[in-house]
Structures are given as C-alpha cells and as structure tokens.
Amino acid sequence: MAINVKKDGNNATVSYSGRLDTTTSGDFQKALNQVISESIDSLTVDLRDTDFISSKGIRVLVAAKKEMGEKNVTIINANPAVTEIIRNLGLLRLFGMN
C-alpha cells in the first residue's frame, strides 16, 4: 500500500496503490480526511495502481464525497475491475466517472 498526496492550489490529488480493503482503508481514510480538512475546492482520487477495492474502500470514498459536499470528488485511472464495482453500485456519476 502506498498513498501519495499532491496539492495544486486548492485542488488535491490523492493516489493510492495496492489493495483497498478493510486492512488498508483506515490509512486511506486518514489521508483523505487530512486533505479535506485543508479546505480544498476539489479532490481527485487516482486509483491507477489499485488492483482491488472492497466495500470498506467504497465506503471511504463515499464518506469523502459526503465531507466535500457540493465540491468535486473525481476518481481517475481506475482499472476495469474497480470501475465495474463502482458501476454496479451506481456510483459512477457521484465520482465524475464515465
């Protein structure tokens, strides 16, 4: 697992690599909460190197969106398996995915 945070003004990108599951989601949630607490205007979550996401990982993403309110939370670079899970849950629009 690796988490990388990059800020560009009031925009932040959080990159996650590895399995996003019950074991690792706590650290990911802490990283997202820290970034969100810095009053950012938009959050991008890069899942390029995320090979699996569990229901707990999905809950962390939904909680981040809830914390951001009307501000943008976008997921980018999700692999087909992760995208399919998000699609099956009806969350594509929530995270600005096509």
Contacts in CASP RR format, 6 or more apart in sequence:
PFRMAT RR
TARGET T0000
AUTHOR 0000-0000-0000
METHOD contacts of the structure
MODEL  1
MAINVKKDGNNATVSYSGRLDTTTSGDFQKALNQVISESIDSLTVDLRDT
DFISSKGIRVLVAAKKEMGEKNVTIINANPAVTEIIRNLGLLRLFGMN
1 16 0 8 1.000
1 17 0 8 1.000
1 18 0 8 1.000
1 19 0 8 1.000
1 24 0 8 1.000
1 27 0 8 1.000
1 28 0 8 1.000
2 15 0 8 1.000
2 16 0 8 1.000
2 17 0 8 1.000
2 18 0 8 1.000
2 49 0 8 1.000
3 14 0 8 1.000
3 15 0 8 1.000
3 16 0 8 1.000
3 27 0 8 1.000
3 28 0 8 1.000
3 31 0 8 1.000
4 14 0 8 1.000
4 15 0 8 1.000
5 12 0 8 1.000
5 13 0 8 1.000
5 14 0 8 1.000
5 15 0 8 1.000
5 31 0 8 1.000
5 34 0 8 1.000
5 35 0 8 1.000
6 12 0 8 1.000
6 13 0 8 1.000
6 15 0 8 1.000
7 13 0 8 1.000
7 35 0 8 1.000
7 38 0 8 1.000
7 40 0 8 1.000
10 39 0 8 1.000
10 40 0 8 1.000
10 41 0 8 1.000
10 42 0 8 1.000
11 40 0 8 1.000
11 41 0 8 1.000
11 42 0 8 1.000
11 43 0 8 1.000
11 44 0 8 1.000
12 35 0 8 1.000
12 38 0 8 1.000
12 40 0 8 1.000
12 42 0 8 1.000
12 43 0 8 1.000
12 44 0 8 1.000
13 43 0 8 1.000
13 44 0 8 1.000
13 45 0 8 1.000
13 46 0 8 1.000
14 31 0 8 1.000
14 32 0 8 1.000
14 35 0 8 1.000
14 43 0 8 1.000
14 44 0 8 1.000
14 45 0 8 1.000
14 46 0 8 1.000
15 45 0 8 1.000
15 46 0 8 1.000
15 48 0 8 1.000
15 49 0 8 1.000
16 28 0 8 1.000
16 45 0 8 1.000
16 46 0 8 1.000
16 47 0 8 1.000
16 49 0 8 1.000
16 50 0 8 1.000
17 48 0 8 1.000
17 49 0 8 1.000
17 50 0 8 1.000
18 24 0 8 1.000
18 49 0 8 1.000
18 50 0 8 1.000
18 51 0 8 1.000
18 52 0 8 1.000
19 50 0 8 1.000
19 51 0 8 1.000
19 52 0 8 1.000
19 53 0 8 1.000
19 54 0 8 1.000
20 28 0 8 1.000
20 47 0 8 1.000
20 50 0 8 1.000
20 52 0 8 1.000
20 53 0 8 1.000
20 54 0 8 1.000
20 56 0 8 1.000
20 57 0 8 1.000
20 60 0 8 1.000
21 52 0 8 1.000
21 53 0 8 1.000
21 54 0 8 1.000
21 56 0 8 1.000
21 57 0 8 1.000
22 54 0 8 1.000
22 56 0 8 1.000
25 54 0 8 1.000
25 56 0 8 1.000
25 57 0 8 1.000
25 59 0 8 1.000
25 60 0 8 1.000
26 60 0 8 1.000
28 57 0 8 1.000
28 60 0 8 1.000
29 60 0 8 1.000
29 63 0 8 1.000
29 64 0 8 1.000
32 43 0 8 1.000
32 45 0 8 1.000
32 60 0 8 1.000
32 63 0 8 1.000
32 64 0 8 1.000
32 67 0 8 1.000
33 64 0 8 1.000
33 67 0 8 1.000
35 43 0 8 1.000
36 43 0 8 1.000
36 64 0 8 1.000
36 67 0 8 1.000
36 68 0 8 1.000
40 71 0 8 1.000
41 71 0 8 1.000
41 72 0 8 1.000
42 71 0 8 1.000
42 72 0 8 1.000
42 73 0 8 1.000
42 74 0 8 1.000
43 64 0 8 1.000
43 68 0 8 1.000
43 71 0 8 1.000
43 72 0 8 1.000
43 73 0 8 1.000
43 74 0 8 1.000
44 73 0 8 1.000
44 74 0 8 1.000
44 75 0 8 1.000
44 76 0 8 1.000
45 61 0 8 1.000
45 64 0 8 1.000
45 73 0 8 1.000
45 74 0 8 1.000
45 75 0 8 1.000
45 76 0 8 1.000
45 95 0 8 1.000
46 76 0 8 1.000
46 77 0 8 1.000
47 53 0 8 1.000
47 75 0 8 1.000
47 76 0 8 1.000
47 77 0 8 1.000
47 78 0 8 1.000
47 79 0 8 1.000
47 82 0 8 1.000
48 76 0 8 1.000
48 77 0 8 1.000
48 78 0 8 1.000
48 79 0 8 1.000
50 78 0 8 1.000
50 79 0 8 1.000
50 82 0 8 1.000
51 79 0 8 1.000
51 81 0 8 1.000
51 82 0 8 1.000
52 81 0 8 1.000
52 82 0 8 1.000
53 82 0 8 1.000
53 85 0 8 1.000
53 86 0 8 1.000
58 85 0 8 1.000
58 86 0 8 1.000
58 89 0 8 1.000
58 91 0 8 1.000
61 73 0 8 1.000
61 75 0 8 1.000
61 91 0 8 1.000
61 95 0 8 1.000
62 91 0 8 1.000
62 94 0 8 1.000
64 73 0 8 1.000
65 73 0 8 1.000
65 94 0 8 1.000
65 95 0 8 1.000
72 96 0 8 1.000
73 94 0 8 1.000
73 95 0 8 1.000
74 95 0 8 1.000
74 96 0 8 1.000
74 97 0 8 1.000
75 86 0 8 1.000
75 95 0 8 1.000
75 96 0 8 1.000
75 97 0 8 1.000
78 86 0 8 1.000
78 97 0 8 1.000
83 97 0 8 1.000
86 92 0 8 1.000
86 95 0 8 1.000
86 97 0 8 1.000
92 98 0 8 1.000
END
